[in-house]
Amino acid sequence: MVRSRRQSASTRNGEAILGFGFTGLVLVVLGGPWVAMHVAARIDNTPSPKNNPVALVAGLWQGTTIWTTTATLVAVVVCVVVLGCVTAAAWGVNHSHRHRKAADRATPHMARAADLEHLSEQGAKAKAKRLGIEGHSAGVPLGKAVLTGRPLFSSWEDMLVLIAGPRTSKTTAYAIPQTLGAPGPCVVTSNKRDVLDATRRSRSALGQVSVFDPQGVAREPQGQCWWNPLSYVTDETKAEKLAAQFAASARTPGARTDAYFDSEAENLIGLLLLAAAEHGDPIIQIYSWLTRPSDEAAIRILEGARYILQAESLYALSHLPDKQREGVYGSARSLMGWLRSRSIVQWVTQPMAHISEFSPAAFVRNRQTLYLLSREGAGSAGPLIAALTVAVVEAAEEYATASRGGRMPVPMLCVLDEAANICRFKNLDSYYSHFGSRGIIINTILQNWAQGEEVWGRGGMEKLWSAANIKIYGGGVDDDRFLRRLSDLIGQYDQVMTSESLHKGSRTRSRSIQERTILTVSELRELPPDRAVVFPSGTPALLMEPVPWFRGPQRAQVQASINAFDPTGPAPSGTSSSASSPAPDKLRPAEPTATHNVSAWQVDTEQ
């Protein structure tokens, strides 16, 4: 538990008020007459009185110094000016107190101004210069420090985790400003179109914008792209990783798994992915093979590609006893059930000729933006969203490995909003420990701690939280176990209590120290939407004010983007496309063909 040995704010404020009050009284008694007499002497063109204010006041008291009418007029003017200043100061203090939140009382016991230097704009720019990425954004925007009112930034090697409940400005104060501030390639996941509409116009000025929206969350034809998951499969290792990612994303969080059937189903999917990739088949061919265990085409493909052990493994699975085989194949069909959705399949098979294929390797080398949209629940495209995210991140890792210093020349930012619902990135907790040093910056946004435990397990969530350089709690959480953990991390302070007693005419004063919690569990639960607690690595926790885009410096450009892409308004103007827009009748999905090569209505727009 962290403990602050600072006095309470009320104790320090009381002592400060007494000190200032005594000082002010001395200045009024000595300084007032001195100013009045000296100004009056200049006005009346008479000899100046004594310069020593104490001697001057003593002379007035003894009658050796004459107080003039002009001095009286000057004294009245001075009193009016002083009274006006005092009134303005009192109004300012009262006004500021009315706008302070209850949680703000904890600010004096948390990080000091000196502790925030590395999070300031200057500190972030200095680190960016050291990393060789000058000329871009200072860092990832976080908000404003309540203590200083200054903007806060995390550096371009800091990994972030944000935990905040519903309606706590996760999108408006974090996802949108951070997307706008990304200096290089940027990946954004969401289950709504709000981030896309708010940032697309500004991001298109930097590079191509791609929208991957298998479930029609935005239904925006401009900029849509398609991706072949089998392009990721270059060998048996990649096939196994893709199968594991599909399986992890498809399973319902908390669902019970069978040690044999689930692991063998995952193995089966990996073998079929490898066979389809080697033969150049569309990914939907995998589901056809899963419905026909006796079909040995995939075995022959693996044998022809010299994957002998893989072919033998697939042969063994296809020749299991009937009930056992159906258990394995049935589990695999369940995990790959999203392939039964015609609307989703359109986004992963060869579309019309004028639609460009998304390339993760090309994406990470340019200042492009990829929006990954999906709904939650049954029929979700989440497995595909997570797989594409993994493909992009691994392409960035390969690019960083081949770059100077082992890091990307320009950092890539991934804003994984609704990560636990639509982007269950397998082993993300392990990547967090080293991605920052490679220039791959990820902000994982969760609604509560339990979401993270469901996706990555209790140990995995602990790893992710510990590896994050910037941890943000944005309120709206009722998990008392998690809130108590935060309260302990924030720590305690020592409050100095003063008491007086009168005994037999003798007055005595005593002081005692009481331990107080800086922010209690209930106070963290009741944290308002315009406050957040930040836990930077190696720095005491601090209170932050999130800055929504409509209160920030990019308000005009965000509003212009929202207006331009408003689905209820006119079509966006001022955009260019690599292909002419199709006629309305061409926007209807095509019927699947016999070879399962399904075309999709898509338009690739480079803005």
Order of alpha helices (4+ residues) and beta strands (2+ residues): beta-alpha-alpha-alpha-alpha-alpha-beta-beta-beta-alpha-beta-alpha-beta-alpha-alpha-alpha-alpha-alpha-alpha-alpha-alpha-beta-alpha-beta-alpha-alpha-beta-alpha-beta-alpha-beta-beta-alpha-beta-beta-alpha
